[in-house]
Amino acid sequence: MGTETVIDSVGQRLWLSPAVEVDLNEMRKTAQQVIAGLSPLPADCDALVGELNRELLPGWSDDWLMLDHERWDQVRLHALESLAQQLQTAGQYLPALQTALTAISIDPIRETAHRIVVEIHIAEGNLACALKRYRTYRELLRQELEVAPSQQMTRLVEELIAT
């Protein structure tokens, strides 16, 4: 049994040995693969969505971590949204919906995941649910930021509102 060092150093500089596997690095690789397009889609997305739902160092709010938190949040949001779109395209509506809702739970203001949820409801023929999601999101934006959804979002439901 060999002994591998966990920490390498030169003088007062320390860093993790290349032999150490860091879960964040592995998840970033996975997220990039998802964003590039999974082929084939996983049969059970729950584990993947669960991993992408994990925060970086939960409970740590130190200023020096703020940028790393935001960087990870953006990567995982893009991966979740991409996965939701891929699932929707494959007609796997429930996992697509659950994946998009996970993204919404990470950043409730971000429009992309809300738009995907509306698109999924429309694809399933659940027009009332699509309109309800749009109106709920529109109200959230009004209360929080005093802005309206984008034209791209509004175009999704224009026909539903007109009828």
SULNORTA-V275780 format. One record per helix or strand of 3 or more residues. SS is the DSSP state (H for helix, E for strand). FROM is the first residue (numbers start at 1). LEN is the number of residues. If there is no record, write none. Layout:
SS FROM LEN
SS FROM LEN
//
This chain:
E 7 4
E 13 4
H 23 14
H 46 7
H 63 27
H 93 14
H 111 14
H 127 19
H 151 12
//
